[in-house]
Amino acid sequence: MFMPSSALTLASVLLYPKALGGGSVFSGWIPFNSSIINQFTEDAKKPPIVWSHGIDDKTVLFEAGQAALPFLQQAGMTCELKK
């Protein structure tokens, strides 16, 4: 499975059983669907996520970044999306 660094960052933050300091995503996408949310520990939900995404990105569309916010909010996390 191909997983760019942004998706790997999210997987690391969300699936590590302890709280990390935070995560930074640059033009990324969510590598999960909502069925995995119940596997996130309460500590794993604590780190803030800063998500930067270019609006002219042709590889990972801006809409993929926008879709991350509801997912992370549903998981109980804090995420800030920057263009």
C-alpha positions in Angstrom: 0.0 0.0 0.0 1.4 3.4 -1.0 1.2 5.9 1.9 2.6 9.4 1.4 4.3 11.0 4.4 1.2 13.0 5.3 -0.9 9.9 5.6 1.9 8.2 7.5 1.9 11.2 9.9 -1.8 10.7 10.6 -1.5 7.0 11.0 1.4 7.5 13.5 -0.4 10.1 15.5 -3.8 8.3 15.6 -2.6 4.7 16.1 0.2 5.3 18.5 -1.3 4.4 22.0 0.2 7.4 23.8 -0.1 11.1 23.1 2.5 12.6 20.7 3.3 16.3 20.6 1.2 16.9 17.5 1.2 16.3 13.8 1.7 18.4 10.6 0.1 17.4 7.3 1.1 19.0 4.0 -1.3 18.4 1.1 -2.4 15.1 2.5 -5.5 12.9 2.8 -7.1 10.6 5.4 -5.9 7.0 4.9 -8.8 5.6 7.0 -12.6 5.4 7.0 -14.7 6.2 10.0 -14.8 2.5 11.1 -11.3 2.9 12.6 -12.1 5.7 14.9 -13.0 3.4 17.8 -9.4 2.1 17.7 -8.0 5.6 18.6 -7.0 5.8 22.2 -8.0 8.9 24.2 -4.3 9.8 24.5 -3.9 9.5 20.7 -6.7 12.0 20.2 -5.0 14.7 22.3 -2.3 16.0 19.8 -3.3 18.9 17.7 -3.1 18.5 13.9 -2.1 21.4 11.6 -3.1 20.7 8.0 -1.7 22.9 5.2 -3.0 22.3 1.7 -2.4 24.2 -1.5 -5.6 25.0 -3.5 -3.8 24.4 -6.8 -2.5 20.9 -5.9 -3.2 18.6 -8.8 -1.9 15.4 -7.1 -3.9 15.5 -3.9 -6.9 17.7 -4.4 -7.8 20.5 -1.9 -11.1 18.7 -1.3 -9.2 15.8 0.1 -7.8 18.1 2.7 -11.2 19.6 3.4 -12.6 16.1 4.0 -10.1 15.6 6.8 -11.7 18.1 9.1 -15.0 16.4 9.7 -13.2 13.1 10.1 -10.8 14.4 12.7 -13.6 16.3 14.5 -15.7 13.1 14.6 -12.8 11.4 16.2 -12.6 14.1 18.9 -9.5 15.7 17.7 -8.4 19.3 17.1 -7.4 20.2 13.5 -6.7 23.5 11.9 -6.7 23.7 8.0 -4.6 26.3 6.4 -4.5 27.2 2.7 
